[in-house]
Amino acid sequence: MAAESKTTGAGQSETMGFQAEVGRLLDIVANALYSEREIFLRELISNAADACDKLRYLAIETPELAAGDNDYAITVTADKVARTITIADNGVGMNRDDLVDNLGTIARSGTSAFVDRLTGDKKKDVSLIGQFGVGFYSAFMVADEVSVTARRAGEEEAWHWTSDGKSQFTIEPAEKATRGTRITLHLKEDADEFLERMRLERIIKTYSDHIPFPIRLAIAGDEKDEAESAEETPAQVNEGSALWTRPKSEIDDAQYSAFYKHVSHGFDEPWMTLHFRAEGVIEYTGLVFVPTERPFDLFNPERMSKVKLYVKRVFITEECDELLPSWLRFLRGVIDSEDLPLNISREMLQNNPVVAKIRSGLVKRVLGELAKKAEKEPETYTKFWENFGLVLKEGLYESAADRESLFPLTRFASTTADGLTSLDDYIARMKDGQKAIYYIAGDDADKLRKSPQIEGFAKKGVEVLLMTDPVDEFWIPACGEYKGHAFKSVTRAGADLSDIKADDAPDAEKDEDKAEESKDGAVEGLAIALKLKLGETVKEVRASDRLTNSAVCLVADESGMDIHLERMLRQHKQLDQASPRILELNPDHPLIKALASKAGADGTGDIGEAAELLYDQALIVEGEQPSDPSAFARRLSEVMAKAIG
């Protein structure tokens, strides 16, 4: 970050350029990204509350940090003459490095990916920016200049930061300031509405009533307001008590919504709200939300929990992995414990029996409420599953203890059901003689529906689940079965259809059985010829009972790796080469019949280059490229030329 320094009366002043990603954000925000500009006050008050929370926690172990001023509060002052709004707090404050890091850069993992996701669609982008925690920049929606004066708790030196929100900012030492942060917004010409008491009171009551610190409002430059407040502290506007400590009967949906937006930095509404108090061996209160929209960082490799931990209303941390499993990381909210010590450290949280009990109770409660939603509001639940189902399926892999509760919540696309189906509904529709839950894994559900491997299942009316999430390849082998029914991939050699009764009439079933008896013999010679031609490229060549329309397909050996999983591992350079597959032939296909006739019963007949063409065809259907595309094109051209000639 380039910096230009110059000496002023107050000391050394530095002018520095914003990080490139910040520049883009500022440009979007300054051009009224937010649908309602009043959101700026919510964001700045929220940041001030976080600063007070942090100092209150630090002062437990180091009381001198808050010495002389431990009545935490936030003061909003509007000056009608200067046309400014100031938001001041006596929280933890910032030093020079904090100002540069927090206001000049976005020092978070995934920054570039986040910025790349900005679409220009205001509704989508506003949610992303809020969730990313850069709400400070919303100040530039109403201000053409923003200045920040701050002094960090425990330090003597104060600093002044200022910017017009374009390309750079200036930072310099400031005259002695009180501890905390003071943000002053120099309003744009069209932002005078935010100088009016009634307007500001309504914004604070709407968005910040739940903030557990007093929010005081003062109006300067207005004779009436100044006369009323000349001899007293500015009036407190908000309720000022922790929302989760109040009875549910006293809280309305608007208050829950405002608190959700405060803890999530989101702009959507909560999809589900859980407000509860656990009493017994341990006591704790929870106010937890399931978002309506998928948070932008849901698949961040760090997979951090975002539920804040409080102890006796004192904020402890918002990154407590011990409080929730990573597969519930989409939850937002707070947990407030009565039993943990106030001075608990990050190390003490690990393996703490109280935290473990809170975690167990919280997981059980959340999964129970999701089960109720799934049963009572299936259409609404489907929307939830589309957003967060992939994450819940991580729980099937990671948490054996919770599988019994997680399995009924899962939903899948299938070859026969409209929309999504549960495993219980799948089992209820299973055919006579069907023992396994059949599935096929891949990247695209529509392509999977056209896969040759499911043709025989479709003919017998057997439903096949379509697994399109990468995590499916991991939780299925980890779980193995559900309610006594093994999960079985249709792309494996062991997917036997012979015991399953078809939907046809009994006579048709008998005819099918007779036909099966002659299949192996009909293509035995061709199988020998193909194996001789293809050699170690294929593990085996044999007749298939899963093909009805296609001539050939590739399947994995029953003890081998599933085709889709192997493909994923090769794409991520975790596997060097593909394993030889089994090439299955459709004895009823005209091409296979003709080639079988040429090959003869002993497989010595000349089948030309059909072996390579059939194998390449099977690869292409699987979404793979022939090992030698040029040779494939040449062979295909020769075959077409002969057919035309």
N, C-alpha and C positions, 0 to 999 in steps of 0.2 A: 504494500500500500504506500504510494508515494506521499511524502510529506514536505511542506515548505515551512521553515521556521523563521520567526521574526521576534525581536524583543519589544515588549510594550512596557508601560509603567507598572503593570501588575506582574511582570515576569515574562517568560518565554511563551509565545503563541505559536501554535502549529496548525497549518492548514493541510488537511488530508483528504484524499479521494475516497468515496464510498467503494466498497467491494462491488464488483460487477453485478452480482445477483441483487444486492440492495438497490442499486441504481434502477434495475428493472422493476423492482417492487415499488419504489417511490414513484416511478412514472405511472404505474397502474393506479396506485392509490391517489396520487395528485389529480388524476383525471376521473375522480369520483367512481372508483370501483365499487365502494360500498353502496348498497341500495338506499341506505338511510344514513346520512352523515352523522347523526347523533351518536352513532356507535363509538365514535372516537372517545367520548367521555367514559363509556363503559370500560373500554380497553385500558385507558390511563389509570382509572380508579382501581381496576383489577390488578395492574402492575404495582400500584402503591400498596394495596392490601398484601400482596405477596412479599413486598419488602418489609412490611411490619411483621408478618408471620415469621420471616427468616430471622429477624433480629430477636424476636421474642424467644425463639428456640435457642439461638446462640447465647442469649443472656442467661439461660438456665445454668450453663457451665461457666460462663464468664460474665458475671453480673455487672462488672465495670463498663461493659460495652453500652449498657443502657442507663448508666448512673445519671441521676438527676432528671431523667425524662423517660419514664416507663409507662406513661399514659399514651398509648399509641393512638394516633388519629390521622385523618386525612382532611385537608382543608381545600375547598374549591373556592377561588376568588375570581369574580368577574369585575373588570374595571372598564366602565363605559367610556371614560375619557381617553384612556390609553388604548382602548379596544383590544384588551388582552384577557385571557383566561389563564389562571395559574392553578395547578394541582400540586399540592405540597404534602409530604408525609415525613414522619420522623422514624422511618424504618432503617434498614441496614445501610442504605446509601451506596454511593459508588466512588471509586477513586479514578485516576486517569486511565488505567488499563481497563477498568470495567466499562468506562464510557466508550472507549475505542472499540472494545470487543462486543459490547451489547448494542451499541447504537450505530457503529460503523460497519460491522460485519455480521454475518449470520454464522456463528461458529458451531454449526450442528451438522451431524452426518446426514448425507442425502440432500444437501443444499441444492446442488446442480440439478439433481433429478426432480426436486420439488419445483424449481423455477421452470424446468422444461415442461412440467405438467400444466402450467398456466396457459389457458386456452383463449383468453379474450372474452369468454362468456362470463359476464359479471356474476351471475348466480353461482356458477361453479367455482370461480376463482376466489370470491369473497370467503367461501367456506375453507378453501385451502389455506389462504393467508392467515385467517384466524387460527386454524388448527396449528399452523407452523409456529405460532407464538411470536409474531412480529407485529402485534397490535400497536406498538408505539408509533409505527409509521402512519397509522390512521390519523394522527394529529395533522398531517399535511393535507388532509381532505378539507379542513376548515382554516388552516393557517398557512401563510406564505413565508413565515419564519418561526422556528421553534428554538428556544434556548433552555438549557438544563444546567442548573447549579446543584452540585452534590458534594457531600462529604461522607466518607465511609466511617461507620462506627469503629472507634478505636484508633482513628487516625486524625491528625491535626490539620492536614492540608486539604483545602477545598478546590474544586475544579469547575470550570465553566465551559460548556459545550454549546455550539450554535450552528445552525444550518438553515438554508432556504429550501432544502429538500430537492436540490437539483443534482449536482455532481460531487459536492464536497462538503466538508464540515470543518469547523475551527475549534480547537481546544486549547485552553490556557488556564493558568492558576487563577483562583478567584480570591476575593477578600474573605476574611473569616466568615464562615457560614455555619448555621446550626446543622446537627447531624440529620442525615436523610437526603431526600431528593426534592427539588423544586423545578417543575416543568412549566414554562411560560409559552403560551401560544399567541402569536401576533396574528389576529384574525384577518381573513380575506374580506374584501368589500361586501361579499354576499352572505356573510356569516353573522350579521348583527343579531339574529334571533337568539344566539347562544350567549348574549349578554343580559337576557331577561331572567329575573328570578323564577317566575312561574315555569318557564321553559326548562331551566336547569333542574329545578326541583322535580319536575315530572320525569326527566331522564334518569335522575338518580334513584327515584322511587321505583321506576320501572325496571331498571337494569341492575341496581346495586343495593337494593334494600336489605339483602341478606348479608352483606359484608359485615364481618364480626368486629369492626372497629367503627367508631363514630365518623361520619362523613359530615363535615360542617360546611355551610355555604355562606359566603359573604359577598355583598355587592358594593363596589366602590364607584364613586362618581354619580351616585343617585342620592339626592338629599334626604328623601324619605327613608331609604334603607339605612343610610349612614346614621341618621338620627335615632332610629330604632335600635341599632346595634352598637352605639358609641360606648355604652357602659357595660357591655356584656360580651361573652365569648360568642362567636358566630353560631347560629342555631344549628343543631343536629338535624339532618334531613332523613336519614335512614333509620330502620328499626334497630340495627346495630347488634343483633344477636345471631349466633350461628343457627342457620336454618334447620339443620338436622336435629337440633336440640328441642325444637318446638313440636307440639303435638300435630299429627297429620291433619286433624280436623280444623286447625287454624291456618293451613297453607293451601292456597289455590293453585290451579294449573299454571297460571302466569308466573307465580313465584318459583315454582319448580323449574319452569322453563328458563327463567332468568338465571337461576343458580346453575343449571346444567350448562348454559352458555358461558358462565363464568369459569367453571372448572374444566370445560372442554375446549374453550376458545372457538367453539363451532358456531354456526349460524343456522343449523337445522334444529328441529324440535326433538326432544327425547322420544325414542320409540317405545321404551318401557322404563318406568320409574319404580325403584324398590326403596322404600323408606321403612326402616324397622329398628327395633331395639331388642337385642339378645340379652337375656337375664338368666342367671343360674350360676354355674361354677365360675364362669367369666362373664363380664358385662361389656358390651360394646354397642355402639349405635352406627347404623349405616344409612347413607343416602347415595344410592348407586343408580346409574343410568345406562341404558343401552342406546347408542345413537341411532338415528334414522339413516344417516349417510355413513358410508365407510370412511374412517379417518385416512388421510393421505399416507400416513406412515405405518399403516397396519402391517405391512410386510417388511418393515425395516429389519435387517438382520439381527439387531440388538433385541428385538421383541420385548420391549420394556412395558411393564404395567404402568398405567397412568391414574390409578386410584390413590388419592392422598391419604396418608396416615396421620391422624391426630391422636394425642394423648391428653385427656381431660381438657379438650378444646384448644390445645396448643399444637400448632403444626409441627410435624417431625420431618416428613419427607414425602415426595411424590414419586420416588423411584424405589419402591419396596417390592422387589421380585418375590419376596417370601410371602407377601400378602395374598397374591393371586397367581395361579399358574399362567404361563405365557399364552396359553390358548384361550384365555379370557381377557386378553390385553385390549380388546375393544371397549371394555367397560370404562366409564368415567364416574367420578364421584369422590366420596370421603368415607373413611372408617375412623371412628373415634373410640379409642379404648379407655376403659376405666382402670385396667389392671396393670398396664405397662408402666414402667418408671419414666418420668419426664426426661431424665438425662440418658435415655437409651441410645446407644451408638449403633452405627451401621453394622458393626461386627456382632453386637449383641442381638440384633434382629435375626441373624442367621441361627437356625436350629433352636429358636426360642419356642418353648412349649405353648405359651399364650398365643403367639403369632400363628403357630401351627393349628391351634384350635379355631382361631378366627378364620383362617384360610379354609379349613374343612367346612365350617358352618356357612361361610359365604358361598363357596362353590355349590354346596347342597341347595342353598336357598335360590341361587340364580338358576340352576338347572331345573329346579322344581317350578319356578315361575315360567321358564321357557316352555316346559312341558304343558302347563296350563294354557299358554298362548297357542301352542301348536294344536291343542285339542279344541279349544273354543273359537279360535280365529285362524283357521288354516290358511286362508288367502293372505292375511296380514303376515302370518308366520313365514310364508313362502318368500316374501320380500326380505325378511330378516335373513333367511337362509341364503339367499342369493348374495347378500352382502358379507355374511360372517360364517357361512357353513364351512368354507375351506379351513378357517381357523379352528372351528370346533372339531373338525376331523383330525387336527393335530393332537387333540386330547385323546382320541382313540389310540393313537400310537404311543403317546407319552405317559398316559395315566391309566394303568390297568384297573385301578380301584374305582374309577369313574365311568368305565365303559358301560356298565349296566344302565346308568342314567343317560349316557350320551347316545347310545344306539337308537332309542326311540325318537330322538330329536333329528336324526339324519334324514336327508331327503336326496333322491337321485332321479335323474332322467332315465327313461327306459325305452325299450323298443315297442312297447304296447300301451303304456299308460299315457294319458294326457297330462301335461304338466309334470310335476314332480311326485314321486311316490315314496312312502316309507318302507322300511324293511318288513314291518308287520303286514302291511297291505300286500307286499310282494309275496310273502309266504302264504297268505290266504288265497292267492291266485295260482299257486304252484300246481302243475299237472300231476295226474296220477302216475306214480312211479318216479317222480322227480325228487331227488334228495338234496341237491345242492342249490345254492344261490349263484346263478351264472352271471358273469359280468364280462365286459370288454373294456380295456383301457386305451385311451388315446387323447389327442389334443382337441378334437372337434366332434361334437355329438352327431352332427349331420353326416359327417364322413363315416363315423362308426356304424351308423344305421345301414350304410351301404357296403359294409365289410363282407367279403365272401365267407368269413368264418361263422357268421350268424345265420347263413341261409338255411341250414338244416334245422336250426332252432326255430326260425320263423315258420318253416313248413309244419312243424309239430305244434306251433302255437306256444312255444316256450319263451317266456319273457327274459330278456337280457338287460341288465343294468349297464348304463353307459357312464364310465368313470373317466372324467376329463380333468381332474385336479392332480397335479404331480404327487401330492401327499397320499393319494389313493394307493400308489404302488408300495407304500411303506406301512400304512395302518392295516391293510388287508392281510398280508402275511403275519403281522404282529398279532392280530386278533384271531385269524384262522376260521372262525365260525360264529354264527349267531343263532341262538336257540336250537343248537344241535344240527344246524345246516351249514355245511362247509361252503366257503366262498371259492368258486372255481372259475378260472379264466377260460373263455371259449377259444382262446388262441393257444391253449396247451393241448397236448396230445391226449390227455386223459378225460377230455370232455365227452363222455360216452352218452349217446342218445338212445341206445338200444332198449333201455329199461323204461323209457318214458312213452306213455301212450299218446298217440297222435289224436288230433281232433276229428279225424276221419272216422268212417264207419268201421266196425270190427273186420269186415271182409277186406277192406283196404289195408288194415293193419297186417292181416295175414299175408296179403300180396307183397307188402313191403318187406316182411320177414323173409319170404322166399327170394325176393330180389337181392337182399343183403347177402344171402348165402353164396350167390354167384358173382358178387362184385370183385372179391379178391382175385378169383381165378381169371376174370375177364381182363384185368390189367396187370396181371403178374409179370407177363413177359415185358410189357412196356416199363414197368417199374424197374426191372433188371436193366433194361437198355438205358434208361435215364440215369440210374445210379452209376453205371459204367461210364457214361459220358460226363457226368457232373463231378464224379469222384468225391473228394473230401469237402466240396462246396456244400453238399447237403449231408445230413446225418443219416437220412433214410428216405425212401420213396415208397408210398403205399396208397391204397384206395381209401377214400374218405366217405364218411356218412354225414358230414356236415355241409357238403356242397350240393346245391341244386341247380344253380344257374351258371356259376363260374366253372372254368375248366380246372384251375389249380389254385392252391393257396399254400402259404407257409405257416407252420405252427411250431411252437416251442416244445421241446421234450418235457414230459410231465415233471421231471426233477430239475429242469433247467430254468433259466431266468426268463421271465415274461418278455415278450417282444418289445412292448412299449417301454418298460423299465430299462432294458438294454439300450434302446435308442436314446433315452434321456441321458444315461451315463456316458454314452459315446459323445453326445453333443456337448457335455460338460467336461470332456477330456478325462473322465474317470475310468474309461475302458478303451482299450486300444482298437479292438476289432470285434466284429460280430461273430457270434457262435454259429456253427452249422445248424440249420433248421431242418425240420421234417417237411418234405414236399408231398402234399396230399393231392390226389387225382380224383376227378369226378368221373366215375365209370359210365355215367349216363350222358355225358357231354359228347356231341358229335365229333369234336376234334380229338378227344381222348379215345373214342371208339376207333376212329380212322387210324390214329397212330398206333393203337394196340394191335390192329390188324397188320400194319406194316412191320411192327417189331416182332410179331410171331410169339408163340407160346414160350419159346426159350430165350427171347430177347435179343436174338442175333440179327434180326432184320434191320435194314438201313432206315433210320428215321431222320437222316440229314442233320440240320442244325436246330431241330425242334426242341431238343433238351435245353439249349441255351435260351431260346426264345420263351419257352414255358417258364423257366426259372426267372428270367428278367421280367416277365409279365407278373409273376407272383410278387416280385420285389416292388414293382411300380404300384400295384394295388395296395401294398403296405405303406406307401409313401416314401419308399427308398429309391435311390437311383441305381440303375444297372452299374456293375463294376466297370464296364467299358461301354459308355453310351454310344461311341462311334461304331463299335462292332454291332451293337444292338440295332442301330439305325440301318447299317448295311444289310444285316440278315433280314430285317423287316422289309426293306426295299426289294430284296431278291425274292422273297416269298410273294410279295404283291405283284411283282413283274411276272412271275410264273403263273399266278392266278389269273392275271389279265390276259396273258398270252395264251 
